[in-house]
Amino acid sequence: MQVDKILNNLYLSRLNLKNYFLDLLDPLRVKIYLSAMVFVNILIWSLCKFIVSRIGAEQMALHYNVDFGIDYYGNVGNVYIIPLLGLVIISVNFYLFAFASRFKDKIFITHLLFSSAIFANIILLASAISVYLVNFK
């Protein structure tokens, strides 16, 4: 009898959580922002995968400074930190949006959080492009 209550509560809480997230994704602006964020992050992942597939050594240049030249070498797999950081930024901003969606000014909060996440991912895309240019040009 007690197990049935626990299972029923778990089922109802899963349905409530599902409906809550579907309601969060309902506005068109959220869908557009999420599509743009995911698209830019997929570009970053693709570029990093391309860099790793083309590099022929275990070490690669990960940072270039105008004054000193290449100043940071690391393992080839360290290039995946860039898209992972973008994914973390998207996740944190979506979590903050889910928390702040209860407030009155949620349209402004939506634009603020998601545009900053897109901007951060564009900067990360530029850093992945610079890693490519340092290693292959």
PyMOL CGO cylinders between C-alpha atoms (Angstrom):
from pymol import cmd
from pymol.cgo import CYLINDER

trace = [
    CYLINDER, 0.00, 0.00, 0.00, 2.79, 2.44, 0.92, 0.3, 1, 1, 1, 1, 1, 1,
    CYLINDER, 2.79, 2.44, 0.92, 4.72, 1.59, -2.27, 0.3, 1, 1, 1, 1, 1, 1,
    CYLINDER, 4.72, 1.59, -2.27, 1.67, 2.49, -4.37, 0.3, 1, 1, 1, 1, 1, 1,
    CYLINDER, 1.67, 2.49, -4.37, 1.50, 5.94, -2.78, 0.3, 1, 1, 1, 1, 1, 1,
    CYLINDER, 1.50, 5.94, -2.78, 5.18, 6.54, -3.41, 0.3, 1, 1, 1, 1, 1, 1,
    CYLINDER, 5.18, 6.54, -3.41, 4.92, 5.44, -7.03, 0.3, 1, 1, 1, 1, 1, 1,
    CYLINDER, 4.92, 5.44, -7.03, 1.81, 7.56, -7.53, 0.3, 1, 1, 1, 1, 1, 1,
    CYLINDER, 1.81, 7.56, -7.53, 3.55, 10.63, -6.06, 0.3, 1, 1, 1, 1, 1, 1,
    CYLINDER, 3.55, 10.63, -6.06, 6.59, 10.05, -8.27, 0.3, 1, 1, 1, 1, 1, 1,
    CYLINDER, 6.59, 10.05, -8.27, 4.39, 9.73, -11.34, 0.3, 1, 1, 1, 1, 1, 1,
    CYLINDER, 4.39, 9.73, -11.34, 2.46, 12.91, -10.52, 0.3, 1, 1, 1, 1, 1, 1,
    CYLINDER, 2.46, 12.91, -10.52, 5.60, 14.88, -9.75, 0.3, 1, 1, 1, 1, 1, 1,
    CYLINDER, 5.60, 14.88, -9.75, 7.12, 13.76, -13.05, 0.3, 1, 1, 1, 1, 1, 1,
    CYLINDER, 7.12, 13.76, -13.05, 4.01, 14.92, -14.89, 0.3, 1, 1, 1, 1, 1, 1,
    CYLINDER, 4.01, 14.92, -14.89, 4.04, 18.26, -13.08, 0.3, 1, 1, 1, 1, 1, 1,
    CYLINDER, 4.04, 18.26, -13.08, 7.72, 18.78, -13.88, 0.3, 1, 1, 1, 1, 1, 1,
    CYLINDER, 7.72, 18.78, -13.88, 7.13, 17.86, -17.52, 0.3, 1, 1, 1, 1, 1, 1,
    CYLINDER, 7.13, 17.86, -17.52, 4.23, 20.30, -17.79, 0.3, 1, 1, 1, 1, 1, 1,
    CYLINDER, 4.23, 20.30, -17.79, 6.27, 23.02, -16.09, 0.3, 1, 1, 1, 1, 1, 1,
    CYLINDER, 6.27, 23.02, -16.09, 9.11, 22.72, -18.60, 0.3, 1, 1, 1, 1, 1, 1,
    CYLINDER, 9.11, 22.72, -18.60, 6.70, 22.52, -21.53, 0.3, 1, 1, 1, 1, 1, 1,
    CYLINDER, 6.70, 22.52, -21.53, 5.10, 25.75, -20.29, 0.3, 1, 1, 1, 1, 1, 1,
    CYLINDER, 5.10, 25.75, -20.29, 8.55, 27.34, -20.09, 0.3, 1, 1, 1, 1, 1, 1,
    CYLINDER, 8.55, 27.34, -20.09, 9.26, 26.40, -23.71, 0.3, 1, 1, 1, 1, 1, 1,
    CYLINDER, 9.26, 26.40, -23.71, 5.88, 27.62, -24.96, 0.3, 1, 1, 1, 1, 1, 1,
    CYLINDER, 5.88, 27.62, -24.96, 6.65, 31.25, -25.94, 0.3, 1, 1, 1, 1, 1, 1,
    CYLINDER, 6.65, 31.25, -25.94, 8.09, 31.74, -29.42, 0.3, 1, 1, 1, 1, 1, 1,
    CYLINDER, 8.09, 31.74, -29.42, 10.93, 33.93, -28.15, 0.3, 1, 1, 1, 1, 1, 1,
    CYLINDER, 10.93, 33.93, -28.15, 12.19, 31.09, -25.93, 0.3, 1, 1, 1, 1, 1, 1,
    CYLINDER, 12.19, 31.09, -25.93, 12.12, 28.65, -28.84, 0.3, 1, 1, 1, 1, 1, 1,
    CYLINDER, 12.12, 28.65, -28.84, 14.05, 31.07, -31.05, 0.3, 1, 1, 1, 1, 1, 1,
    CYLINDER, 14.05, 31.07, -31.05, 16.65, 31.78, -28.39, 0.3, 1, 1, 1, 1, 1, 1,
    CYLINDER, 16.65, 31.78, -28.39, 17.12, 28.10, -27.56, 0.3, 1, 1, 1, 1, 1, 1,
    CYLINDER, 17.12, 28.10, -27.56, 17.43, 27.23, -31.25, 0.3, 1, 1, 1, 1, 1, 1,
    CYLINDER, 17.43, 27.23, -31.25, 20.08, 29.91, -31.74, 0.3, 1, 1, 1, 1, 1, 1,
    CYLINDER, 20.08, 29.91, -31.74, 22.00, 28.85, -28.62, 0.3, 1, 1, 1, 1, 1, 1,
    CYLINDER, 22.00, 28.85, -28.62, 21.95, 25.18, -29.58, 0.3, 1, 1, 1, 1, 1, 1,
    CYLINDER, 21.95, 25.18, -29.58, 22.95, 26.01, -33.17, 0.3, 1, 1, 1, 1, 1, 1,
    CYLINDER, 22.95, 26.01, -33.17, 25.97, 28.07, -32.10, 0.3, 1, 1, 1, 1, 1, 1,
    CYLINDER, 25.97, 28.07, -32.10, 26.99, 25.42, -29.57, 0.3, 1, 1, 1, 1, 1, 1,
    CYLINDER, 26.99, 25.42, -29.57, 26.74, 22.69, -32.21, 0.3, 1, 1, 1, 1, 1, 1,
    CYLINDER, 26.74, 22.69, -32.21, 28.98, 24.82, -34.44, 0.3, 1, 1, 1, 1, 1, 1,
    CYLINDER, 28.98, 24.82, -34.44, 31.54, 25.01, -31.64, 0.3, 1, 1, 1, 1, 1, 1,
    CYLINDER, 31.54, 25.01, -31.64, 31.40, 21.24, -31.04, 0.3, 1, 1, 1, 1, 1, 1,
    CYLINDER, 31.40, 21.24, -31.04, 31.76, 20.59, -34.78, 0.3, 1, 1, 1, 1, 1, 1,
    CYLINDER, 31.76, 20.59, -34.78, 34.74, 22.91, -35.10, 0.3, 1, 1, 1, 1, 1, 1,
    CYLINDER, 34.74, 22.91, -35.10, 36.46, 21.35, -32.08, 0.3, 1, 1, 1, 1, 1, 1,
    CYLINDER, 36.46, 21.35, -32.08, 35.83, 17.86, -33.46, 0.3, 1, 1, 1, 1, 1, 1,
    CYLINDER, 35.83, 17.86, -33.46, 37.32, 18.99, -36.77, 0.3, 1, 1, 1, 1, 1, 1,
    CYLINDER, 37.32, 18.99, -36.77, 40.38, 20.41, -35.02, 0.3, 1, 1, 1, 1, 1, 1,
    CYLINDER, 40.38, 20.41, -35.02, 40.93, 17.19, -33.06, 0.3, 1, 1, 1, 1, 1, 1,
    CYLINDER, 40.93, 17.19, -33.06, 40.52, 15.04, -36.18, 0.3, 1, 1, 1, 1, 1, 1,
    CYLINDER, 40.52, 15.04, -36.18, 43.03, 17.11, -38.17, 0.3, 1, 1, 1, 1, 1, 1,
    CYLINDER, 43.03, 17.11, -38.17, 45.73, 17.52, -35.54, 0.3, 1, 1, 1, 1, 1, 1,
    CYLINDER, 45.73, 17.52, -35.54, 48.50, 14.97, -35.82, 0.3, 1, 1, 1, 1, 1, 1,
    CYLINDER, 48.50, 14.97, -35.82, 50.13, 15.26, -32.42, 0.3, 1, 1, 1, 1, 1, 1,
    CYLINDER, 50.13, 15.26, -32.42, 49.22, 14.77, -28.79, 0.3, 1, 1, 1, 1, 1, 1,
    CYLINDER, 49.22, 14.77, -28.79, 49.98, 18.41, -27.94, 0.3, 1, 1, 1, 1, 1, 1,
    CYLINDER, 49.98, 18.41, -27.94, 48.54, 21.50, -29.57, 0.3, 1, 1, 1, 1, 1, 1,
    CYLINDER, 48.54, 21.50, -29.57, 48.62, 25.26, -29.09, 0.3, 1, 1, 1, 1, 1, 1,
    CYLINDER, 48.62, 25.26, -29.09, 45.62, 26.32, -27.06, 0.3, 1, 1, 1, 1, 1, 1,
    CYLINDER, 45.62, 26.32, -27.06, 46.36, 30.02, -26.59, 0.3, 1, 1, 1, 1, 1, 1,
    CYLINDER, 46.36, 30.02, -26.59, 48.12, 32.70, -28.60, 0.3, 1, 1, 1, 1, 1, 1,
    CYLINDER, 48.12, 32.70, -28.60, 49.23, 36.05, -27.27, 0.3, 1, 1, 1, 1, 1, 1,
    CYLINDER, 49.23, 36.05, -27.27, 50.21, 38.91, -29.57, 0.3, 1, 1, 1, 1, 1, 1,
    CYLINDER, 50.21, 38.91, -29.57, 53.16, 39.89, -27.38, 0.3, 1, 1, 1, 1, 1, 1,
    CYLINDER, 53.16, 39.89, -27.38, 54.64, 36.45, -26.72, 0.3, 1, 1, 1, 1, 1, 1,
    CYLINDER, 54.64, 36.45, -26.72, 53.21, 34.21, -29.44, 0.3, 1, 1, 1, 1, 1, 1,
    CYLINDER, 53.21, 34.21, -29.44, 51.97, 30.78, -28.45, 0.3, 1, 1, 1, 1, 1, 1,
    CYLINDER, 51.97, 30.78, -28.45, 52.02, 30.71, -24.67, 0.3, 1, 1, 1, 1, 1, 1,
    CYLINDER, 52.02, 30.71, -24.67, 49.89, 27.69, -23.74, 0.3, 1, 1, 1, 1, 1, 1,
    CYLINDER, 49.89, 27.69, -23.74, 50.19, 24.13, -25.01, 0.3, 1, 1, 1, 1, 1, 1,
    CYLINDER, 50.19, 24.13, -25.01, 47.99, 21.30, -23.87, 0.3, 1, 1, 1, 1, 1, 1,
    CYLINDER, 47.99, 21.30, -23.87, 46.50, 17.96, -24.75, 0.3, 1, 1, 1, 1, 1, 1,
    CYLINDER, 46.50, 17.96, -24.75, 44.36, 17.77, -27.85, 0.3, 1, 1, 1, 1, 1, 1,
    CYLINDER, 44.36, 17.77, -27.85, 41.32, 16.87, -25.75, 0.3, 1, 1, 1, 1, 1, 1,
    CYLINDER, 41.32, 16.87, -25.75, 41.55, 20.16, -23.87, 0.3, 1, 1, 1, 1, 1, 1,
    CYLINDER, 41.55, 20.16, -23.87, 40.01, 21.92, -26.85, 0.3, 1, 1, 1, 1, 1, 1,
    CYLINDER, 40.01, 21.92, -26.85, 36.68, 20.37, -25.83, 0.3, 1, 1, 1, 1, 1, 1,
    CYLINDER, 36.68, 20.37, -25.83, 36.63, 22.63, -22.78, 0.3, 1, 1, 1, 1, 1, 1,
    CYLINDER, 36.63, 22.63, -22.78, 35.45, 25.46, -25.06, 0.3, 1, 1, 1, 1, 1, 1,
    CYLINDER, 35.45, 25.46, -25.06, 32.14, 23.89, -26.20, 0.3, 1, 1, 1, 1, 1, 1,
    CYLINDER, 32.14, 23.89, -26.20, 31.60, 22.33, -22.78, 0.3, 1, 1, 1, 1, 1, 1,
    CYLINDER, 31.60, 22.33, -22.78, 31.83, 25.78, -21.22, 0.3, 1, 1, 1, 1, 1, 1,
    CYLINDER, 31.83, 25.78, -21.22, 29.24, 27.00, -23.73, 0.3, 1, 1, 1, 1, 1, 1,
    CYLINDER, 29.24, 27.00, -23.73, 26.93, 24.16, -22.77, 0.3, 1, 1, 1, 1, 1, 1,
    CYLINDER, 26.93, 24.16, -22.77, 27.37, 24.98, -19.08, 0.3, 1, 1, 1, 1, 1, 1,
    CYLINDER, 27.37, 24.98, -19.08, 26.52, 28.64, -19.76, 0.3, 1, 1, 1, 1, 1, 1,
    CYLINDER, 26.52, 28.64, -19.76, 23.37, 27.62, -21.64, 0.3, 1, 1, 1, 1, 1, 1,
    CYLINDER, 23.37, 27.62, -21.64, 22.34, 25.24, -18.86, 0.3, 1, 1, 1, 1, 1, 1,
    CYLINDER, 22.34, 25.24, -18.86, 22.92, 27.74, -16.06, 0.3, 1, 1, 1, 1, 1, 1,
    CYLINDER, 22.92, 27.74, -16.06, 21.05, 30.48, -17.89, 0.3, 1, 1, 1, 1, 1, 1,
    CYLINDER, 21.05, 30.48, -17.89, 18.14, 28.15, -18.63, 0.3, 1, 1, 1, 1, 1, 1,
    CYLINDER, 18.14, 28.15, -18.63, 18.03, 27.14, -14.97, 0.3, 1, 1, 1, 1, 1, 1,
    CYLINDER, 18.03, 27.14, -14.97, 18.01, 30.81, -13.94, 0.3, 1, 1, 1, 1, 1, 1,
    CYLINDER, 18.01, 30.81, -13.94, 15.26, 31.45, -16.47, 0.3, 1, 1, 1, 1, 1, 1,
    CYLINDER, 15.26, 31.45, -16.47, 13.22, 28.57, -15.05, 0.3, 1, 1, 1, 1, 1, 1,
    CYLINDER, 13.22, 28.57, -15.05, 13.67, 30.02, -11.57, 0.3, 1, 1, 1, 1, 1, 1,
    CYLINDER, 13.67, 30.02, -11.57, 12.91, 33.60, -12.61, 0.3, 1, 1, 1, 1, 1, 1,
    CYLINDER, 12.91, 33.60, -12.61, 9.93, 32.77, -14.82, 0.3, 1, 1, 1, 1, 1, 1,
    CYLINDER, 9.93, 32.77, -14.82, 7.66, 33.17, -11.80, 0.3, 1, 1, 1, 1, 1, 1,
    CYLINDER, 7.66, 33.17, -11.80, 8.41, 36.88, -11.58, 0.3, 1, 1, 1, 1, 1, 1,
    CYLINDER, 8.41, 36.88, -11.58, 6.42, 39.64, -13.19, 0.3, 1, 1, 1, 1, 1, 1,
    CYLINDER, 6.42, 39.64, -13.19, 9.05, 40.85, -15.67, 0.3, 1, 1, 1, 1, 1, 1,
    CYLINDER, 9.05, 40.85, -15.67, 9.89, 37.51, -17.20, 0.3, 1, 1, 1, 1, 1, 1,
    CYLINDER, 9.89, 37.51, -17.20, 10.07, 38.84, -20.78, 0.3, 1, 1, 1, 1, 1, 1,
    CYLINDER, 10.07, 38.84, -20.78, 12.99, 41.10, -19.88, 0.3, 1, 1, 1, 1, 1, 1,
    CYLINDER, 12.99, 41.10, -19.88, 14.66, 38.31, -17.93, 0.3, 1, 1, 1, 1, 1, 1,
    CYLINDER, 14.66, 38.31, -17.93, 14.23, 35.99, -20.94, 0.3, 1, 1, 1, 1, 1, 1,
    CYLINDER, 14.23, 35.99, -20.94, 15.92, 38.44, -23.28, 0.3, 1, 1, 1, 1, 1, 1,
    CYLINDER, 15.92, 38.44, -23.28, 18.68, 39.25, -20.79, 0.3, 1, 1, 1, 1, 1, 1,
    CYLINDER, 18.68, 39.25, -20.79, 19.62, 35.66, -19.92, 0.3, 1, 1, 1, 1, 1, 1,
    CYLINDER, 19.62, 35.66, -19.92, 19.32, 34.14, -23.36, 0.3, 1, 1, 1, 1, 1, 1,
    CYLINDER, 19.32, 34.14, -23.36, 20.98, 36.96, -25.30, 0.3, 1, 1, 1, 1, 1, 1,
    CYLINDER, 20.98, 36.96, -25.30, 23.92, 36.87, -22.89, 0.3, 1, 1, 1, 1, 1, 1,
    CYLINDER, 23.92, 36.87, -22.89, 24.18, 33.10, -23.39, 0.3, 1, 1, 1, 1, 1, 1,
    CYLINDER, 24.18, 33.10, -23.39, 24.18, 33.54, -27.18, 0.3, 1, 1, 1, 1, 1, 1,
    CYLINDER, 24.18, 33.54, -27.18, 26.79, 36.28, -26.91, 0.3, 1, 1, 1, 1, 1, 1,
    CYLINDER, 26.79, 36.28, -26.91, 28.98, 34.11, -24.68, 0.3, 1, 1, 1, 1, 1, 1,
    CYLINDER, 28.98, 34.11, -24.68, 28.70, 31.21, -27.12, 0.3, 1, 1, 1, 1, 1, 1,
    CYLINDER, 28.70, 31.21, -27.12, 29.63, 33.49, -30.03, 0.3, 1, 1, 1, 1, 1, 1,
    CYLINDER, 29.63, 33.49, -30.03, 32.74, 34.56, -28.10, 0.3, 1, 1, 1, 1, 1, 1,
    CYLINDER, 32.74, 34.56, -28.10, 33.54, 30.89, -27.47, 0.3, 1, 1, 1, 1, 1, 1,
    CYLINDER, 33.54, 30.89, -27.47, 33.09, 30.21, -31.20, 0.3, 1, 1, 1, 1, 1, 1,
    CYLINDER, 33.09, 30.21, -31.20, 35.59, 32.99, -31.91, 0.3, 1, 1, 1, 1, 1, 1,
    CYLINDER, 35.59, 32.99, -31.91, 38.03, 31.41, -29.46, 0.3, 1, 1, 1, 1, 1, 1,
    CYLINDER, 38.03, 31.41, -29.46, 37.64, 28.01, -31.14, 0.3, 1, 1, 1, 1, 1, 1,
    CYLINDER, 37.64, 28.01, -31.14, 38.28, 29.67, -34.51, 0.3, 1, 1, 1, 1, 1, 1,
    CYLINDER, 38.28, 29.67, -34.51, 41.42, 31.28, -33.11, 0.3, 1, 1, 1, 1, 1, 1,
    CYLINDER, 41.42, 31.28, -33.11, 42.62, 27.88, -31.84, 0.3, 1, 1, 1, 1, 1, 1,
    CYLINDER, 42.62, 27.88, -31.84, 42.11, 26.55, -35.36, 0.3, 1, 1, 1, 1, 1, 1,
    CYLINDER, 42.11, 26.55, -35.36, 43.98, 29.45, -36.92, 0.3, 1, 1, 1, 1, 1, 1,
    CYLINDER, 43.98, 29.45, -36.92, 46.90, 29.17, -34.49, 0.3, 1, 1, 1, 1, 1, 1,
    CYLINDER, 46.90, 29.17, -34.49, 47.34, 25.48, -35.19, 0.3, 1, 1, 1, 1, 1, 1,
    CYLINDER, 47.34, 25.48, -35.19, 46.69, 25.29, -38.93, 0.3, 1, 1, 1, 1, 1, 1,
    CYLINDER, 46.69, 25.29, -38.93, 47.53, 28.65, -40.53, 0.3, 1, 1, 1, 1, 1, 1,
]
cmd.load_cgo(trace, "trace")
